[in-house]
């Protein structure tokens, strides 16, 4: 019997007996606090940032689009951990233009799935080599666009999960 199997009942008893999951949470990245649109981390086109999305603590980024008619490209490279993200792109009018997740790959138990936002024509998420993602979103208006990255975790995880990534934003 593996050491993990021997420890599982003890860990389950500990988390059931006390509300101490915060003690087991992974450390945050240096970009915190960037948990909502008001505290979004500004991005510079072409410059990569390293981040960690922890379950229950979304990361929000903003990219200023100088003129309508551009297309935003958010490129995310997997840097480790669980990699079960959900992505939301919000436009300057604060309406969601894209919501995508890996619900069916990441959840062992099929529950109620969050409803996607109305998608803007031409908005898409594509997987890339190395378990990464590319999000392309047309910019119908000038102003700030926001990318929210949430680590969903799995339905049966005992401890909060996280995902390390590298994000690069570009205007096309």
C-alpha positions, 0 to 999 in steps of 0.5 A, spaced: 500 500 500 502 506 498 504 512 503 499 516 500 493 511 501 495 510 508 495 518 509 488 519 505 484 517 511 488 521 516 488 527 511 480 526 510 479 526 517 483 533 518 479 536 513 473 534 516 474 536 523 477 543 522 476 548 516 483 548 515 483 548 507 486 555 507 492 552 510 493 547 505 492 552 499 498 554 494 501 560 495 499 566 490 503 569 485 507 576 485 501 579 481 496 579 487 491 582 488 488 581 481 482 578 483 477 582 479 476 588 474 478 593 478 484 590 480 486 587 473 494 587 472 495 591 466 498 587 460 503 590 455 502 587 448 508 582 447 511 582 454 510 575 457 507 575 465 508 568 469 502 567 474 498 562 478 491 561 478 489 558 484 482 555 485 477 560 488 482 566 486 481 568 479 487 572 476 484 578 472 488 582 466 487 588 462 489 590 455 488 596 452 486 596 445 487 603 442 482 602 436 476 598 434 477 593 429 483 589 432 483 582 434 486 580 441 490 574 442 491 571 449 497 566 449 497 561 455 503 556 456 502 551 461 507 551 466 505 546 471 500 543 476 493 541 475 491 545 468 483 545 469 482 553 467 476 557 465 477 563 461 472 569 460 474 575 456 470 582 458 470 588 453 470 595 455 462 595 456 463 590 461 460 585 457 463 578 456 465 576 449 467 569 451 467 564 456 470 557 455 472 552 460 475 544 460 469 542 464 468 535 461 475 534 461 476 536 468 470 534 472 470 527 474 463 528 476 458 531 471 454 536 475 451 543 472 455 546 468 456 554 468 452 557 462 457 560 457 456 568 455 454 570 448 459 569 444 462 574 439 462 572 432 470 570 431 471 569 438 475 562 439 479 558 444 484 553 441 488 548 445 496 548 443 501 544 444 504 542 451 497 543 454 496 551 452 491 555 450 490 561 445 484 565 445 482 570 439 477 575 440 475 581 435 475 588 439 469 591 436 471 597 440 477 601 443 478 601 450 480 596 456 479 588 455 479 583 461 481 576 461 479 572 467 483 566 468 480 561 473 482 554 476 476 550 476 479 544 480 476 537 479 469 535 483 473 530 487 479 534 489 480 534 497 485 540 497 485 547 492 488 546 486 492 551 482 495 552 475 502 555 473 502 559 466 505 564 462 501 569 459 502 573 453 497 578 449 498 581 442 494 585 438 493 583 431 
